[in-house]
Amino acid sequence: MKKKNIVIMVLLSLLILVSGQTSVHADQSLAVSVNAVLPKNQHNKDVTYYDLRMQPNQKQELDFELNNSSDKDQKILLQINNATTNDAGSIDYSDRGGKVKRDNTLKLALSDVAQVPKEVTVKAKSKQVVKIKLTMPAEKYNGSILGGIRVTTPDEEEKKDAKDSGGMKIKNKVAYSVAINLTETDEPVKAELDLLKVFPGQTAGRNVVKANVQNSQPTVLEDIEYYAEVTKEGNKKVLHKAQAQKYRFAPNSNFNFDVSWESQPFKAGKYTLNMRAESKDTKQKWNWTKNFEITENDAKKFNKTAVDLDQDNTKLYIIIGLITLLLLIILIIIFIFLKKKKEEQRRIQLKKRKKAGKNPNRRPNRGGPGSGPRPKQKPRPKK
């Protein structure tokens, strides 16, 4: 227990020292909630968002409540956003205008018919009703006009508070999205999916091939399953594959379906993507085959910035193998050279011995002790 208390005291001391240099605040006073006041022309009364049955040329104002339960006035930003499909296969009501271009099939968007004040201030402990103004075009429209009203707190306030506090300030940024779906008829509209293009890219720093799929019709498509395979062009061997389920599709939108390159570096070449999609909801099916290319520039660019990339050591292994083979050849040559030199020296010695008239096969008399003929011994005298 004593050791534990000491550790706690040390940690508290460190926190006090750090707080003297940088202050970190979490503003808990921000508490704004929203409520969609559903009008009489609410088409589906079982949902809490705006699902309205409209008429050509109709003008209408919707009540949208902002409730501030905090002790401070709250500045709120409001924005009308068109529904898009994000790369996770979800319908997105956030502001993606800076990242995603308006789909070329989106002829009539919510932002074309809806208006809302850009900024309001809700007094402390009070409720404020904001008006959403709708103006429908004169032409009859079949299908869905889908989007949402987005509620956020301004980033400028966060920056100002951080500067005034003399340190880093973390605020709870309010973010609400309430969907708005406008229809004029019950005439069914079937989704039409198409594979527009395939190209290399990155997601979260990892190499992927992106298949851009488009829904060109003003209708929501539910419960979609995708399956994709990548092969070398003209080859049936599957290099990479991906599968996803429970995806959705917003009207007149497109998104990128990722096929992971599995931490492998891109290699320049020509490839083929085989892909299929099926909506479990409408029982519609689509199949696509599209060729694409990864250029040398693409491979270098993405491999340079990719994270957790498996290194391709093929060239290194080839170089090591060539060096090893070269050393082996050098050793063999040295061995053969030394062997030939030794044989040459032996032949020279044999020639010298023959020239001296000696038997080359007889061991030379070196004149050591016991060498040469033994002397005759005299007979011992008889006793």
C-alpha positions in Angstrom: 0.0 0.0 0.0 2.8 2.4 0.9 4.4 1.8 -2.6 1.1 2.4 -4.2 0.5 5.7 -2.4 4.0 6.9 -3.3 3.3 6.1 -7.0 0.0 8.0 -6.9 1.7 11.1 -5.2 4.4 11.1 -7.9 1.9 11.0 -10.7 -0.2 13.8 -9.1 3.0 15.9 -8.8 3.8 15.4 -12.4 0.3 16.4 -13.4 0.5 19.6 -11.3 3.9 20.5 -13.0 2.5 19.9 -16.5 -0.7 21.9 -15.8 1.4 24.9 -14.9 2.7 25.0 -18.5 -0.3 23.9 -20.6 -3.9 24.0 -19.6 -6.3 21.4 -21.0 -10.0 22.2 -20.6 -13.1 20.2 -21.6 -16.1 22.5 -21.7 -19.0 20.6 -20.2 -21.4 23.6 -20.2 -22.3 23.1 -23.9 -25.7 21.4 -24.1 -27.8 22.0 -27.2 -30.3 19.5 -28.4 -32.5 19.5 -31.5 -36.0 18.4 -32.4 -37.7 18.1 -35.8 -41.3 19.4 -35.5 -43.1 17.2 -38.0 -45.8 18.9 -40.1 -49.1 17.6 -41.4 -47.7 16.4 -44.7 -45.4 14.0 -42.9 -45.5 11.0 -45.2 -44.0 8.3 -42.8 -45.3 9.2 -39.3 -43.2 6.4 -37.7 -39.9 8.2 -38.2 -38.5 11.2 -36.3 -36.9 13.0 -39.3 -38.7 15.0 -42.0 -40.2 12.7 -44.6 -42.6 14.9 -46.5 -45.0 14.5 -49.4 -44.6 17.6 -51.5 -46.3 19.1 -54.6 -44.9 20.9 -57.6 -44.5 24.7 -56.9 -45.2 24.1 -53.2 -43.7 26.4 -50.7 -43.5 25.5 -47.0 -41.7 26.4 -43.8 -40.6 23.7 -41.4 -40.1 24.3 -37.6 -36.8 23.1 -36.3 -36.3 23.4 -32.5 -33.0 24.2 -30.8 -32.9 23.6 -27.0 -30.2 25.1 -24.9 -30.1 23.7 -21.4 -26.8 25.3 -20.4 -26.2 28.5 -18.4 -24.5 30.2 -21.3 -25.7 31.5 -24.7 -24.8 29.2 -27.5 -23.9 30.2 -31.0 -25.1 27.6 -33.5 -24.2 27.1 -37.2 -26.9 25.6 -39.5 -26.3 24.1 -42.9 -28.3 22.3 -45.6 -26.3 19.3 -47.0 -27.1 16.9 -49.8 -27.0 13.2 -49.0 -23.9 11.4 -50.2 -22.6 7.9 -49.9 -19.3 7.7 -48.0 -16.6 5.1 -48.6 -17.8 3.1 -45.6 -21.1 2.5 -47.5 -23.2 4.7 -45.4 -25.5 7.6 -46.3 -23.8 10.8 -45.1 -25.5 14.1 -44.2 -22.3 16.0 -43.3 -20.7 18.8 -45.3 -18.6 17.0 -47.9 -18.7 19.7 -50.5 -15.0 20.5 -50.2 -14.0 16.8 -50.6 -16.6 15.3 -52.9 -17.9 16.9 -56.1 -21.6 17.0 -56.7 -22.6 13.8 -58.7 -23.2 14.6 -62.3 -26.6 12.8 -62.2 -27.9 14.9 -59.3 -30.3 17.2 -61.2 -32.4 18.3 -58.2 -30.8 18.5 -54.8 -32.0 19.4 -51.3 -29.7 22.4 -51.4 -31.6 23.6 -54.5 -35.0 23.7 -52.7 -34.2 24.3 -49.0 -32.9 27.4 -47.1 -32.0 27.9 -43.5 -30.3 30.7 -41.5 -26.6 30.1 -41.4 -26.1 31.1 -37.8 -28.3 31.6 -34.7 -27.7 32.3 -31.0 -29.8 30.3 -28.5 -30.1 32.1 -25.2 -29.3 30.2 -22.0 -32.0 27.9 -20.6 -34.2 28.6 -23.6 -35.6 27.1 -26.8 -35.5 28.7 -30.2 -37.4 27.7 -33.4 -35.6 28.0 -36.7 -37.5 28.1 -40.0 -36.5 25.8 -42.9 -37.9 27.2 -46.1 -38.8 24.8 -48.9 -39.6 25.8 -52.5 -40.4 23.0 -54.9 -39.8 23.4 -58.7 -42.7 23.6 -61.1 -42.0 20.3 -62.8 -43.3 17.0 -61.4 -40.5 15.0 -59.8 -40.3 11.2 -59.4 -37.9 9.9 -56.8 -36.4 11.1 -53.6 -34.7 14.5 -52.8 -32.6 13.5 -49.8 -30.3 15.5 -47.5 -30.2 16.9 -44.0 -29.9 19.9 -41.8 -26.5 19.9 -40.0 -26.1 21.6 -36.6 -22.6 22.5 -35.3 -20.8 24.9 -33.1 -18.3 27.3 -34.8 -14.7 26.4 -34.9 -13.8 30.1 -34.5 -15.1 30.0 -30.9 -12.9 27.1 -30.1 -9.8 28.8 -31.4 -10.6 32.0 -29.6 -11.2 30.2 -26.3 -8.0 28.3 -26.7 -6.0 31.6 -27.3 -7.7 33.4 -24.4 -7.0 30.6 -21.9 -3.3 30.6 -22.7 -3.2 26.9 -23.5 -4.9 24.1 -25.4 -8.6 24.0 -25.0 -10.8 21.0 -25.9 -14.5 21.8 -26.4 -17.4 19.4 -26.9 -18.4 20.3 -30.5 -22.1 19.8 -31.0 -22.9 18.0 -34.2 -26.4 16.9 -35.2 -27.8 15.8 -38.5 -31.5 15.5 -39.1 -32.5 14.0 -42.4 -35.0 15.6 -44.8 -36.6 13.4 -47.5 -38.9 15.0 -50.0 -41.1 13.1 -52.5 -44.0 14.0 -54.7 -45.2 10.6 -55.9 -45.2 6.9 -55.0 -44.0 5.9 -58.4 -41.2 3.4 -57.8 -37.7 4.3 -59.1 -35.2 1.5 -59.5 -31.6 2.1 -58.7 -29.0 1.8 -61.5 -25.4 1.1 -60.4 -22.4 1.4 -62.6 -18.7 1.0 -62.2 -17.2 4.3 -63.4 -13.5 3.9 -62.9 -10.7 2.0 -61.1 -7.5 3.6 -59.8 -4.8 3.1 -57.2 -4.8 5.1 -54.0 -4.5 5.0 -50.3 -6.9 4.7 -47.3 -5.5 5.5 -43.8 -2.0 5.3 -45.3 -2.4 1.8 -46.8 -2.3 1.0 -50.5 -5.7 0.2 -52.0 -7.3 0.0 -55.4 -10.5 2.1 -55.5 -13.5 1.1 -57.5 -15.8 4.2 -58.1 -19.4 3.0 -58.1 -22.3 5.3 -58.9 -26.1 5.2 -58.3 -27.5 7.3 -61.1 -31.1 7.3 -60.0 -33.0 9.4 -57.3 -33.7 6.5 -55.0 -32.1 5.0 -51.9 -30.7 1.5 -52.2 -30.5 -0.7 -49.1 -28.7 -3.8 -48.0 -26.0 -4.1 -50.7 -23.3 -6.8 -50.9 -20.1 -6.2 -52.9 -17.4 -8.6 -54.0 -14.3 -7.7 -56.0 -11.2 -9.5 -57.3 -8.1 -8.1 -58.9 -6.0 -10.1 -61.4 -3.2 -9.4 -63.8 -4.7 -8.4 -67.1 -5.1 -11.6 -69.2 -4.5 -13.8 -66.1 -7.0 -15.6 -63.9 -4.9 -15.9 -60.8 -6.5 -13.7 -58.0 -4.0 -11.3 -56.5 -6.3 -9.4 -54.1 -10.0 -9.5 -53.2 -12.5 -7.7 -51.0 -16.0 -8.2 -49.8 -18.6 -6.0 -47.9 -22.2 -6.4 -46.7 -25.0 -4.2 -45.5 -23.9 -1.2 -47.5 -26.4 1.6 -48.5 -26.6 4.0 -51.4 -27.8 7.6 -51.4 -29.7 8.9 -54.5 -27.6 10.2 -57.3 -24.2 9.7 -55.6 -21.0 7.7 -56.0 -18.4 6.3 -53.6 -15.1 4.4 -53.7 -15.0 0.7 -52.8 -11.6 -0.3 -51.6 -9.7 -3.4 -52.5 -6.8 -3.7 -50.0 -3.3 -4.4 -51.4 -2.6 -6.2 -48.1 0.4 -4.2 -47.1 2.2 -5.1 -50.3 3.9 -2.5 -52.4 2.3 -1.5 -55.7 4.0 -2.9 -58.8 3.6 -1.1 -62.1 1.5 -3.0 -64.6 -1.9 -3.6 -66.2 -4.6 -5.2 -64.0 -8.3 -6.3 -64.2 -11.0 -5.8 -61.6 -13.9 -8.2 -61.6 -16.7 -6.9 -59.3 -20.3 -7.7 -58.5 -23.0 -6.1 -56.4 -26.4 -7.3 -55.2 -29.1 -5.5 -53.2 -30.8 -8.0 -50.9 -33.6 -5.5 -50.6 -34.6 -5.1 -54.3 -32.9 -8.4 -55.5 -31.1 -6.4 -58.2 -27.7 -7.6 -59.3 -24.8 -6.0 -61.2 -21.5 -7.4 -62.7 -18.6 -5.4 -64.0 -15.2 -6.1 -65.5 -12.8 -3.2 -65.9 -9.1 -3.0 -66.8 -6.8 -0.4 -65.1 -3.2 0.4 -64.9 -0.7 1.2 -62.1 2.0 3.3 -63.5 5.6 3.6 -62.3 4.9 7.1 -61.0 1.8 5.8 -59.1 3.8 2.9 -57.6 6.7 5.1 -56.4 4.4 7.8 -55.1 2.1 5.6 -53.0 4.8 3.1 -51.9 6.8 6.1 -50.5 4.0 7.1 -48.2 2.4 3.8 -47.4 2.5 2.6 -43.8 3.3 -1.0 -42.6 4.4 -1.8 -46.1 6.0 -5.3 -46.6 9.4 -4.7 -48.2 10.0 -6.3 -51.5 13.5 -7.9 -51.0 13.6 -9.7 -54.4 16.3 -7.4 -55.8 18.3 -7.7 -52.6 18.1 -11.5 -52.7 19.2 -11.5 -56.4 22.2 -9.3 -55.6 23.2 -11.5 -52.6 22.8 -14.6 -54.8 25.0 -13.1 -57.6 27.7 -12.1 -55.1 27.7 -15.5 -53.5 27.9 -17.2 -56.9 30.8 -14.9 -57.9 32.7 -15.6 -54.7 32.2 -19.3 -55.3 33.5 -19.1 -58.9 36.5 -17.1 -57.6 37.3 -19.8 -55.0 37.0 -22.6 -57.6 39.3 -20.7 -59.9 41.9 -20.2 -57.1 41.7 -23.9 -56.2 42.2 -25.0 -59.8 45.1 -22.5 -60.2 46.9 -23.7 -57.0 46.4 -27.3 -58.0 47.9 -26.7 -61.5 50.8 -24.8 -59.9 51.5 -27.7 -57.6 51.4 -30.2 -60.4 53.8 -28.0 -62.5 56.3 -27.9 -59.6 56.2 -31.7 -59.2 56.8 -32.1 -63.0 59.8 -29.8 -62.8 61.3 -31.7 -59.9 60.9 -35.0 -61.7 62.6 -33.6 -64.8 65.6 -32.4 -62.7 65.9 -35.9 -61.1 65.9 -37.6 -64.5 68.5 -35.3 -65.8 70.8 -36.1 -62.8 70.5 -39.9 -63.7 68.7 -40.8 -60.7 65.8 -43.2 -60.4 63.0 -40.9 -59.8 61.2 -43.7 -57.9 64.1 -44.4 -55.5 64.4 -42.6 -52.3 67.7 -40.5 -52.2 70.5 -41.5 -49.9 70.9 -38.6 -47.5 74.2 -40.0 -45.9 72.8 -40.2 -42.4 73.8 -42.7 -39.7 73.5 -46.3 -40.9 73.7 -45.4 -44.5 76.1 -47.0 -47.0 77.7 -50.6 -47.0 78.4 -52.1 -43.7 82.2 -53.0 -43.1 83.3 -56.6 -42.9 83.9 -58.0 -39.4 87.1 -59.8 -38.6 86.7 -63.4 -37.3 87.2 -63.8 -33.6 90.4 -65.8 -32.5 89.7 -69.3 -31.2 90.5 -69.9 -27.6 
